[in-house]
Structure formats: C-alpha cells, structure tokens
Amino acid sequence: MKGGYSSLLPLFPLIAISFAAVINGPPLIPAMFMFGDSVVAVGNNNKFYTIVKANFPPYGRDFKDHQPTGRFCNRKLAADFTAENIGFTSYPPAYLDKKAKRKHPLIGANFASCVFCKQLEYYKEYQVKLRNFAGEPNATAIISCGLYLVSSGSSDFLQNYYINPLLYKNNLSNLTLVVLDIYQPLLDIVTNSSDYGFAEARRACCGTGLVETSILCNPKSEGTCKNASQYVFWDGFHPSEATNKILADDLLVRGISLIT
C-alpha cells in the first residue's frame, strides 16, 4: 500500500443490534438509535466544550441550504443512508438538539458524541422521556424493536462499554447482534478508487487533504476541492458522502445476509 492511504483510513467497525427484519418500503422497525464517535455523530458535539466539532463551513456545504449540521462530512453520513435504505424518511436527530428534546422523537435518537461516558446516560434519560411522552406500551415497543447502531474504533472497547451493559442489565433473549467490519470495504474503496468512480483517494477534499479535520477544516482552508464526490475522503479522517453511500449500501447487503 502506497504512502498516504493508511493515515486516512479510520478504524471503525459498525455494530448493529437489531430486533426486526430490514426490508424495502416502510420500515418495520419503529426507531433507530445510534452511538459512537464522529463517524456517526450528527450534532451532539455542538453542545460540548470541545474543539471536535463540525458546526461550521465547509462541513455540510452540499446540503440544499449549505448549512453545517454537526456531521463530519460534506453532506450525509453512512448512518443517514442506512436510515433511508430501511425506509425512514427522516433521520434520528442529535439527542441534545433543542428541537429533538422538545419533540421527544418517536423515530429514535442519535447519541454519538466525543463524550462516550455520557451516551448511555442520555439513552436512559431518553427512555424516561419517551415513556412519559408515548406511554409505557408504546415506549416499550419502540425501545425493544428498534435498530441500534454502534460505531467505534476498537471492537474490544465497544464490546465492554456498549454491548455488555445491554446484555447483562436487560433480558434480551431475542437479541440479534450483527458485527460489520467497515475497515475492509473502505480499504477496498481506497485501493481501487477508480473502480468506484473516484478520482482521488490519497488526499481528502478539505484543505491540503492531509491533516485538516474539525477546526482545521474551515472556510479558510486553502485548496479545498470543488467536487467532493470525486474524493474518497471529505476531511483528514472522515469519508465523503459519496463514500458513505457505498458503505451504507454494502452494510445493508451484508447485514441482511447475516440476519436472514
């Protein structure tokens, strides 16, 4: 592998804990819940005192309103495409978003942020609010039949921090646990980028394409590309929307094969 590839490749397997089948058309699952790092984050970091944020341009520049949302991408994440692929017409919002907290969305919530220790706390808080809002029977159905996506750079960390508490603190006899490796599909895209329609895999779109991530990827970053769809990576760590679409479609196919 030539120099420049390894520094851009994030190590993030994706874990899907599913209680329902996934099909085309209206979603059979009532809600999606997302946990993890910046790969699936949609804005919770905006509420923390941290430099790891994406609530400023050029992040989000390819949305219709060209506004940043907190996603570390030029537009949609793989998690967004996953929601679309299983039939959702809108995405579970960042839990700390004021609109989300006000509406107590029934389609789930995204808890991903730079503060891992808070995510399960917020999930428990969400459950209480959901029961108050929707009633015990509806809340139980939403929580127990939802799709849970967890993204992390270390499978051991993910197992010990996220999965074990769910397994040991809840009676989840009908749990379907699917572990999906994102690293290898992404590596294949990088090493065979032209086969996927990309023009650039060594450098990211933002700035020089080598180190710019978060605050280093900003409106003053010189050299930012005009067409992110030609790039495998959006910034120095995170895939572009075009790559996220390929990864999400691959996840859907492999996920279904593992649970059917």
N, C-alpha and C positions, 0 to 999 in steps of 0.2 A: 504494500500500500504506500503510495507516494506521500511525502510530507504535506501537511495541511489538512488531511482528512481527519486524523484522529483527534485533533484539537477541537474540531467542530461537532464531533459525534457525542451527544448526550447519552448517558446510560440510564434508560428509563423503561423497565418492563411495565406493562399495564396489567392490572389485576381486575377482572370483572367478577363480582359476586352477584349472581343472577338467580332470581326466583321464578322467572317466567320465560316463556319462549319468545324469540325475536322473529318477526315476520314482516313482510312488506305491508303497507297500508296503515290504518290506525293502530297506534301502539297498544299491545296487550298489557304492557307494564304501565302502571299509573304514574310512576315518577322515576327520576334519576338523581342519584346522589354522588357527588364527586369529591374526592380527597386527594391530596398530594402536593406537588410543587408547582413551579411556574409553568410547567408544560401544559397543565390543565387549569391554571388559575385564570379567573375572569374579572378580577377587580377587588378581592378582599385585601390585597396588599395596600390598596389605596388608603385603607383605614389604619394602617400600622405605621409606626415611626421607623421607617426603613428606606434605604436607597434602592431596594429591589422593587421597583415599580415600573409600570408601563402605561401610565395615565397621561401621557404627553406625546405629541407628534415625534417621529413619524409613525409610531405604533397606531394601528387601526386606520391607517390612511386610505385603505381600499374598501372600507365600508362606504355605503351610499352617502352618509353625511360626513365622511372623512374624519370622524371623531374617535379618539382613543377610548377604549373601554376598560383597560387594565389587562387585556390579553397581550401576551408577549408574542405578537405576530402582526403581520400587515392586515389580517382580517380574521378568518375563522380558524379555530383550533380543531384538532382531530376529535376532541370530545364533542364539539359542536356538530361536526359531520356525523358522528356516531348517533347523536340525538335525532338528526334528520333521517338517517338510514333506518332507524327503528320506528319512525312515524311521528315524531314530535314536530310541531310547527313553531315552537319557540324553545329557547334554551333555559335550563335551570339557572337562575341568576346567582350572583355572588351573595352569599348569606348576609354579609354585612352591608349590602346595598340598602339604602333607606327605603326604596320602593319595595324591595323584597321583604323587608322586615314589616312593612306596613300591610302588605297584602297576604303574607304567610302563604306563598305559592303552593298549590297542591301538586305541582309537577316536580317537586323536589327542590334541591338547592346545591350550590357549589360551595364547598368549604375549603377548597385548596388555597393555600397561602404560604408565606415564608415562615410562619409560626406553627410548626407541626403540633406542638403540645396543646394548642387551642382548638384544633379541628374537631376532635371527638367531644370536647366540651360544648362547642357550638352545635354539634349534631344532637346531643342530649337536650340542649336548650330548644332546638328546633322541634323535637318530638313533643315537648310540653306545649309549645305554642300551637303546633298542629292539632293536638288533641283538643285544646281549648277552642280552636277555630272550626274544626271539621267534625268534632265529636269522636268518642273513643272507637266505635266500629270502623268509621271511615279512615281514621288515622292509622289504626292497626293494619288495615288492608293496604294502605299506601306504603307504610314502612316495611311490611313483611313481603310485599310483592314487587318492590321496586328493584331497579338495577343499580348496583353500586360499582363505581369505577374508582380505582385507586392507582395513582401513578407515583413511582418512586425510583430513585437511582440505585437502591440496594434492596434486593429481594429479602434478605435477612431482616433488615430494618422494617420493611413493610410487613413481613410476617409477624414479627414480635410486637410492633406498635399498633397495627391496624387489625390484622386478621385474628390474632389470638384473643384480644378482648371481645371481639364479636362472637367467637366460637365458645369461649368459656363463660361469658356473662349472659348469654342468651341460649335458649333452647332452639337451635337451628337445625333440626333433624332433616329438613328438606332443603338445606343449603346446596346450591350448585356453585362450585368455585372453579373459575377458569383463569389460568395464568397464561398471559400472552406476552411474548417477547417482542418488543418494538425495535430493539437494537439491530437485530439481523436484517429485518426488512429495510430499515433506514440505511444500514451499511450497504445493502444491495443497491439502493437508490443512488447512494453516493458513488459507488464504484462503477455503476452502469448508468450514470445520469442521462446520457444521450438517449438511451433506450426508453426512458420515461419522459423525454421531451424537454429536458433541462439543458441549459447552455453553460451553467456554472455550478460546480459542486465544491470547489476548494475555498471559495470566498463567499461570505454572506452578502446579502443585499445592502445592509445598512453600513454606511461609512466605508472604511477600508475593507470591511468584511472579515476581519481577523479577531478583534477583541471587543468590538462595540456591542454591549448588552446593557439593558436597563438605562441608567443615566448617561452612559457613554454613547448610546444610540439616541440621538436627539436632533432637533431641527438644524443644528449647526454642524452635524457630522458630514464632513466633506466626502464626496464620492458615492453617496447613496444612489443605488440604481433606480431607474425609472420604471422598470417592469419586474416586479418581484416574482412573477410566475415563471421566470426563466431561471430562478435560483432555488437550489435545494433548501438553503437556509435563509431565514429572514434577518436574524442578527447572529452574533458570535456563538450562540448556544441553541436557539430555537428554530425549528423548521418553518418554512414559509407556508402560506395557506395551500399552495399547490401540493406541497409535500404532505401536509396534514390530510388532504383529501385522499391521497393514495394510501396513506397509512390507515385511515379510518375504514376505507373500503376493504383493505386487506384484513383488518381486525374483524369486520363483520363476517367475512367468509370463513376465517379460521375459528372465530368464536362459535358460529353455528355448527361447524363440523365437530366441535368438542362437546357441545351440549345436546346434540341430537343423536 
